[in-house]
Amino acid sequence: MSILQGYRVLDCSIAMAGPFAALRMGDMGADVIKVEPTTGEWQRHTSAGGAYGNVINTSFLSLNRNKRSLAVNLKDEEGKALLYKLVETADVFIQNYRPGVAARLGVDYDTLKKIKPDLVYVSMSGYGETGPYSKRPGQDLLLQSLSGAMLSTGVEGTPPQPSGQYVVDAITAYTAFEGALAALLHRERTGEGQLVQVNMLDAIVANQMQEMTVFTQGLKPQRRSEEPHGHCYIRAPYGVFRTRDSFITLVTPHLPTLGKILQVPEFETMEDEVDGHSLPQRDFIFRLTREKLVERTTQEWRDIFDAEGLWSSEVYGYEDVVKDPQIVHNGTFIEYDHPSEGKVKTPGFAIKFSKTPCSVQRPTPFVGQHTDEILHELGYSQQDIASLKETGTVASTNGEKRNG
């Protein structure tokens, strides 16, 4: 038995943050029903890197395992009635519509709580559902730029440095996932459902808890260096350096020890204070370190630093990550069979439960693959379902058409 078995989640979200949050609940055993338009969710039709797959594109594939698909037109009155009937059976409802859209569709919290008073309703937005930015597009890079995160790395005088991942989407997904679980726990204790609101701006700002507090409470300005130092509030050397054959990451080593290794006398006489070199000498320290590390290979430096107890690491690309012995040992990646995409290899489950493990019970569905199945569960006859298909209220496919 999985830990969330017996709970039903309605995933009415699109793109990454909402579907990722719902995926985590599905991994833990919840019955996640992806409620999507009859033509398929937006992410089915666009894919990062142009990886379109065979029938299901790779971006959608990555975010929608362990879900059933119900393809329904919520602008149709019969479709809306169908959703209301489904809400009666649900525990969690997740949506990330633009502010105001849920109310126009009749699927806002005030409407749905009348149907299911103990419903946990998770509403996700870019900047909050009210306020001066509520109508702005909630896109990952835009939120990175607005959150202050970009100015903690990179070189002074150069453009701010974005993350190489959809980091705001991911952090928002986990925040929504956490909120949904906490609200379910409250419901178990009290019987009460509630509205859970999560926005991308607050999520990425809260994720900078330490850095923001250094600024707000410690009154330390956010200053980048002339050298590509890894963080504006960490002492040097802290960053990525070129070696003879590749790159190495070096993290705040004991400076006298580093000076002895690199044969830099200036380091040997420096006090190794936490704050002493954070601003005035940071570029000088970084520059001398950079000039010395090109003299040996990454592995040679790793061996030397390990022997001296200094923290360092090789720099991986994805090809290296999937083959890494610790990754293999941890079972970080999982594989499962998909009827159209073949063997799927993808990151697995970050949380390990000793008694209620996560698992892949369902591959990513085709558009409306489970429409008939779900409607039968709600009491619709085959004749009723056929009629709904004829009017365009619902749709179903089995993968014979490409959705990318």
MARGU-150969 format. One record per residue (C-alpha): x, y, z; residue in one letter. Coordinates in Angstrom, 3 decimals. Layout:
BEGIN
         X         Y         Z  code
         X         Y         Z     A
...
END
This chain:
BEGIN
         X         Y         Z  code
     0.000     0.000     0.000     M
     1.310     3.472    -0.880     S
     1.099     6.311     1.609     I
    -1.554     8.364    -0.249     L
    -3.552     5.417    -1.553     Q
    -7.259     6.140    -1.227     G
    -6.932     9.882    -1.852     Y
    -8.125    11.386    -5.105     R
    -6.457    14.457    -6.627     V
    -7.940    16.467    -9.492     L
    -5.112    18.074   -11.439     D
    -6.498    20.991   -13.444     C
    -3.100    22.634   -13.853     S
    -0.855    23.223   -16.857     I
     2.849    23.657   -17.705     A
     5.273    22.574   -14.949     M
     4.617    23.732   -11.382     A
     1.082    22.361   -10.928     G
     1.575    19.086   -12.816     P
     4.840    18.482   -10.931     F
     3.081    18.937    -7.569     A
     0.329    16.533    -8.623     A
     2.896    14.025    -9.924     L
     4.466    13.844    -6.464     R
     1.096    12.955    -4.989     M
     0.600    10.313    -7.660     G
     4.012     8.834    -6.907     D
     2.842     8.377    -3.326     M
    -0.220     6.447    -4.433     G
    -2.945     9.067    -4.850     A
    -5.441     8.578    -7.688     D
    -4.527    11.647    -9.741     V
    -6.980    12.538   -12.490     I
    -5.581    15.016   -14.979     K
    -8.542    17.101   -16.111     V
    -7.501    18.575   -19.448     E
    -9.167    20.141   -22.504     P
   -10.425    17.803   -25.195     T
    -7.465    18.850   -27.366     T
    -5.009    18.123   -24.563     G
    -3.161    20.253   -22.024     E
    -0.901    23.043   -23.372     W
     2.296    21.203   -22.457     Q
     1.333    18.314   -24.751     R
     1.908    20.621   -27.714     H
     5.269    22.171   -26.804     T
     8.427    20.557   -25.474     S
    11.715    21.820   -24.067     A
    14.614    21.241   -26.414     G
    12.308    20.111   -29.228     G
    12.076    16.597   -27.709     A
     8.684    15.602   -29.092     Y
     8.766    11.845   -28.560     G
     6.629     9.418   -30.529     N
     3.100    10.315   -29.399     V
     3.681    12.156   -26.119     I
     6.336    14.847   -26.029     N
     9.089    14.547   -23.468     T
     8.188    17.581   -21.339     S
     4.647    16.293   -20.814     F
     5.913    12.744   -20.338     L
     8.215    13.867   -17.530     S
     5.505    15.588   -15.483     L
     2.450    13.349   -15.790     N
     3.188     9.750   -14.819     R
     0.854     8.122   -12.275     N
    -2.164    10.025   -13.610     K
    -5.348     9.207   -15.455     R
    -6.518    11.605   -18.168     S
   -10.065    12.931   -18.400     L
   -10.510    15.126   -21.483     A
   -13.480    17.437   -20.906     V
   -14.643    20.851   -22.097     N
   -15.205    22.922   -18.952     L
   -16.781    25.742   -20.973     K
   -19.594    23.325   -21.801     D
   -22.379    23.126   -19.200     E
   -22.481    19.336   -19.369     E
   -18.718    19.268   -18.979     G
   -18.916    21.500   -15.932     K
   -21.639    19.304   -14.420     A
   -19.424    16.297   -15.006     L
   -16.552    17.998   -13.160     L
   -18.818    18.905   -10.243     Y
   -19.785    15.249    -9.946     K
   -16.108    14.337    -9.931     L
   -15.378    16.940    -7.235     V
   -17.809    15.094    -4.958     E
   -15.342    12.173    -4.993     T
   -12.136    14.230    -4.647     A
    -9.853    15.094    -1.753     D
    -7.553    17.627    -3.436     V
    -8.132    20.035    -6.322     F
    -5.088    21.723    -7.921     I
    -5.270    24.589   -10.430     Q
    -2.899    27.268   -11.704     N
    -5.243    29.285   -13.890     Y
    -4.580    32.985   -14.321     R
    -6.268    34.979   -11.525     P
    -9.996    35.236   -12.209     G
   -10.193    32.344   -14.677     V
   -11.268    29.735   -12.104     A
   -14.198    31.914   -11.060     A
   -15.241    32.480   -14.685     R
   -15.163    28.731   -15.274     L
   -17.109    28.080   -12.090     G
   -14.331    26.031   -10.487     V
   -13.167    28.524    -7.853     D
   -12.868    27.510    -4.202     Y
   -16.100    29.174    -3.075     D
   -18.037    27.220    -5.686     T
   -16.381    23.840    -5.157     L
   -16.455    23.927    -1.346     K
   -20.262    24.012    -1.557     K
   -20.077    20.732    -3.440     I
   -17.352    19.173    -1.228     K
   -16.957    21.096     2.063     P
   -13.859    19.155     3.155     D
   -12.041    19.692    -0.164     L
    -8.389    20.762    -0.054     V
    -8.202    23.351    -2.840     Y
    -4.694    24.327    -3.997     V
    -4.613    27.540    -6.033     S
    -1.281    28.428    -7.661     M
    -0.401    31.753    -9.264     S
     2.593    33.730   -10.457     G
     2.585    36.665    -8.066     Y
    -0.497    36.264    -5.883     G
    -4.159    36.377    -6.834     E
    -4.552    40.065    -6.046     T
    -2.226    43.048    -6.099     G
    -0.393    45.144    -8.691     P
     1.385    42.188   -10.342     Y
    -1.496    39.724   -10.336     S
    -2.025    40.018   -14.102     K
     1.636    39.570   -15.015     R
     2.652    36.305   -16.723     P
     4.011    33.854   -14.157     G
     6.957    32.429   -16.092     Q
    10.069    30.940   -14.475     D
    12.724    33.283   -15.876     L
    10.606    36.347   -15.143     L
    10.281    35.257   -11.525     L
    14.004    34.523   -11.259     Q
    14.714    38.069   -12.379     S
    12.189    39.629    -9.996     L
    13.228    37.594    -6.951     S
    16.786    38.923    -6.612     G
    18.279    35.449    -7.079     A
    20.139    36.291   -10.287     M
    22.352    38.883    -8.583     L
    23.816    36.390    -6.112     S
    26.080    34.886    -8.797     T
    27.968    36.018   -11.870     G
    30.409    38.855   -12.494     V
    29.950    42.500   -11.564     E
    29.183    44.579   -14.641     G
    27.823    41.644   -16.650     T
    24.149    40.680   -17.079     P
    22.542    38.835   -14.131     P
    22.952    35.059   -14.318     Q
    19.814    32.882   -14.681     P
    19.661    29.349   -13.342     S
    20.082    26.543   -15.856     G
    16.934    24.860   -14.521     Q
    13.288    25.858   -14.200     Y
    14.089    26.469   -10.570     V
    11.097    28.677    -9.673     V
     8.645    26.175   -11.166     D
    10.254    23.339    -9.219     A
    10.332    25.216    -5.910     I
     6.718    26.295    -6.387     T
     5.716    22.702    -7.131     A
     7.247    21.440    -3.922     Y
     5.697    24.307    -1.974     T
     2.244    23.398    -3.312     A
     2.873    19.713    -2.627     F
     3.861    20.547     0.949     E
     0.780    22.730     1.374     G
    -1.540    20.024     0.073     A
    -0.115    17.414     2.453     L
    -0.320    19.778     5.431     A
    -3.940    20.625     4.609     A
    -4.781    16.921     4.319     L
    -3.227    16.346     7.746     L
    -5.370    19.167     9.159     H
    -8.423    17.576     7.547     R
    -7.600    14.207     9.100     E
    -7.522    15.885    12.525     R
   -10.529    18.204    12.176     T
   -12.580    17.168     9.163     G
   -12.121    20.625     7.653     E
   -11.109    21.359     4.100     G
    -9.499    24.651     3.164     Q
    -8.045    26.888     0.482     L
    -4.257    26.633     0.010     V
    -2.751    29.507    -1.982     Q
     0.790    29.336    -3.354     V
     2.479    31.834    -5.650     N
     5.786    31.606    -7.479     M
     7.138    34.937    -6.236     L
     6.712    34.130    -2.549     D
     8.053    30.607    -3.093     A
    11.345    31.713    -4.679     I
    11.816    34.546    -2.177     V
    11.215    32.180     0.760     A
    13.723    29.782    -0.744     N
    16.330    32.506    -0.259     Q
    15.655    32.551     3.481     M
    19.301    32.802     4.513     Q
    20.405    35.272     1.862     E
    17.425    37.568     2.327     M
    17.895    37.633     6.101     T
    21.591    38.432     5.721     V
    20.381    41.496     3.820     F
    17.330    42.486     5.878     T
    18.693    41.701     9.335     Q
    22.466    41.760     8.836     G
    22.282    44.803     6.528     L
    24.875    43.298     4.175     K
    24.478    44.553     0.591     P
    24.196    42.129    -2.308     Q
    27.456    42.740    -4.202     R
    28.855    40.648    -6.995     R
    32.591    40.365    -7.621     S
    34.776    41.134   -10.626     E
    35.610    37.430   -10.726     E
    32.832    34.819   -11.276     P
    32.473    34.085    -7.558     H
    29.760    31.531    -6.764     G
    27.721    33.552    -4.251     H
    27.697    37.158    -3.151     C
    27.638    36.314     0.584     Y
    30.272    33.549     0.712     I
    33.995    34.104     1.216     R
    36.549    33.236    -1.445     A
    37.483    31.032    -3.120     P
    33.999    29.767    -3.830     Y
    33.137    28.843    -7.398     G
    34.004    26.893   -10.516     V
    37.553    26.945   -11.894     F
    39.136    25.664   -15.097     R
    41.721    22.896   -14.698     T
    44.117    21.447   -17.252     R
    41.453    19.113   -18.646     D
    38.026    20.312   -17.451     S
    36.538    22.164   -14.445     F
    36.506    21.842   -10.667     I
    34.347    23.363    -7.944     T
    36.186    24.604    -4.861     L
    34.303    25.660    -1.730     V
    35.721    27.983     0.962     T
    38.929    26.036     1.699     P
    41.177    26.785     4.687     H
    43.290    29.514     3.105     L
    46.676    28.744     4.727     P
    46.292    25.099     3.645     T
    45.268    26.128     0.155     L
    48.223    28.521     0.003     G
    50.603    25.690     0.862     K
    49.076    23.403    -1.788     I
    49.045    26.044    -4.525     L
    52.330    27.602    -3.424     Q
    50.743    31.002    -2.908     V
    52.515    32.599     0.095     P
    49.874    35.347     0.372     E
    47.260    32.768     1.346     F
    49.467    31.174     3.985     E
    49.600    34.379     6.000     T
    45.877    35.196     5.779     M
    43.615    34.677     8.755     E
    40.952    32.137     7.832     D
    37.977    34.133     9.063     E
    34.446    33.471     7.916     V
    33.902    37.113     6.924     D
    37.429    38.446     6.628     G
    37.834    37.980     2.873     H
    34.217    38.188     1.781     S
    34.448    41.615     0.158     L
    37.769    43.509    -0.077     P
    40.042    40.588    -1.065     Q
    37.572    38.238    -2.671     R
    38.567    39.004    -6.270     D
    42.282    38.809    -5.430     F
    41.876    35.389    -3.805     I
    39.704    34.087    -6.632     F
    42.121    35.323    -9.303     R
    45.211    33.721    -7.764     L
    43.327    30.452    -7.257     T
    42.132    30.497   -10.869     R
    45.672    31.030   -12.182     E
    47.030    28.045   -10.232     K
    44.302    25.472   -10.842     L
    44.959    25.305   -14.592     V
    48.282    23.619   -13.830     E
    46.827    20.155   -13.013     R
    43.911    17.961   -14.071     T
    40.643    17.872   -12.175     T
    41.336    14.403   -10.791     Q
    44.816    15.392    -9.634     E
    43.400    18.358    -7.739     W
    40.554    16.235    -6.343     R
    43.037    13.737    -4.923     D
    45.156    16.490    -3.389     I
    42.220    18.380    -1.903     F
    40.632    15.216    -0.510     D
    43.899    14.284     1.200     A
    44.009    17.707     2.860     E
    40.327    17.723     3.817     G
    39.393    20.565     1.455     L
    35.972    20.535    -0.206     W
    35.951    20.150    -3.979     S
    34.025    18.391    -6.725     S
    34.223    17.568   -10.400     E
    31.668    19.365   -12.607     V
    29.180    17.017   -14.251     Y
    27.032    17.220   -17.331     G
    23.885    15.098   -17.584     Y
    25.810    12.304   -19.310     E
    28.044    12.063   -16.233     D
    25.150    12.305   -13.768     V
    23.253     9.283   -15.043     V
    26.406     7.105   -14.836     K
    27.632     8.329   -11.444     D
    28.103     5.416    -8.966     P
    26.268     7.213    -6.135     Q
    23.357     8.013    -8.436     I
    23.254     4.357    -9.503     V
    23.511     3.179    -5.880     H
    20.691     5.481    -4.775     N
    18.398     4.398    -7.597     G
    17.909     8.076    -8.417     T
    16.623     7.258   -11.906     F
    13.825     4.812   -12.610     I
    12.748     3.035   -15.790     E
     9.300     1.973   -16.860     Y
     7.596     0.885   -20.073     D
     5.312     3.228   -21.982     H
     3.024     1.969   -24.773     P
     4.142     4.627   -27.289     S
     7.444     5.969   -25.934     E
     9.059     2.631   -25.122     G
    11.459     2.392   -22.188     K
    11.290     5.653   -20.231     V
    14.220     6.616   -18.014     K
    13.530     9.543   -15.743     T
    14.304    10.870   -12.239     P
    12.406     8.847    -9.689     G
    11.390     9.458    -6.099     F
    13.302    11.853    -3.865     A
    11.477    10.611    -0.744     I
    12.024     7.059     0.457     K
     9.347     5.489     2.683     F
    10.207     2.264     4.491     S
     6.625     0.944     4.561     K
     4.790     2.902     1.872     T
     7.195     3.314    -1.063     P
     6.500     5.435    -4.120     C
     6.121     3.616    -7.420     S
     5.029     4.026   -11.029     V
     1.551     2.563   -11.243     Q
     0.601     4.310   -14.459     R
     2.641     5.652   -17.393     P
     1.887     9.171   -18.616     T
    -1.580     9.015   -20.230     P
    -2.759     9.917   -23.716     F
    -5.320    12.716   -24.033     V
    -8.543    11.494   -22.441     G
    -7.213     7.948   -22.200     Q
    -9.277     7.345   -19.059     H
   -12.334     9.448   -19.904     T
   -14.630     6.438   -20.344     D
   -13.255     4.705   -17.259     E
   -13.721     7.749   -15.021     I
   -17.219     8.487   -16.313     L
   -18.238     4.879   -15.719     H
   -17.051     5.293   -12.120     E
   -19.305     8.345   -11.839     L
   -22.300     6.339   -13.045     G
   -22.498     7.412   -16.688     Y
   -23.715     4.743   -19.104     S
   -21.927     3.926   -22.342     Q
   -24.769     5.626   -24.216     Q
   -24.355     8.765   -22.079     D
   -20.610     8.807   -22.786     I
   -21.146     8.393   -26.518     A
   -23.546    11.328   -26.468     S
   -21.047    13.517   -24.594     L
   -18.394    12.681   -27.173     K
   -20.707    13.610   -30.041     E
   -21.339    17.070   -28.549     T
   -17.620    17.648   -27.886     G
   -18.076    17.781   -24.115     T
   -15.514    15.032   -23.580     V
   -12.902    13.274   -25.668     A
   -10.864    10.102   -25.503     S
    -7.850     8.740   -27.365     T
    -5.653     5.677   -27.120     N
    -2.442     7.095   -28.502     G
    -3.040     6.578   -32.185     E
    -2.579    10.313   -32.862     K
     0.512    12.363   -32.176     R
    -0.003    14.959   -29.420     N
     3.327    16.758   -29.717     G
END
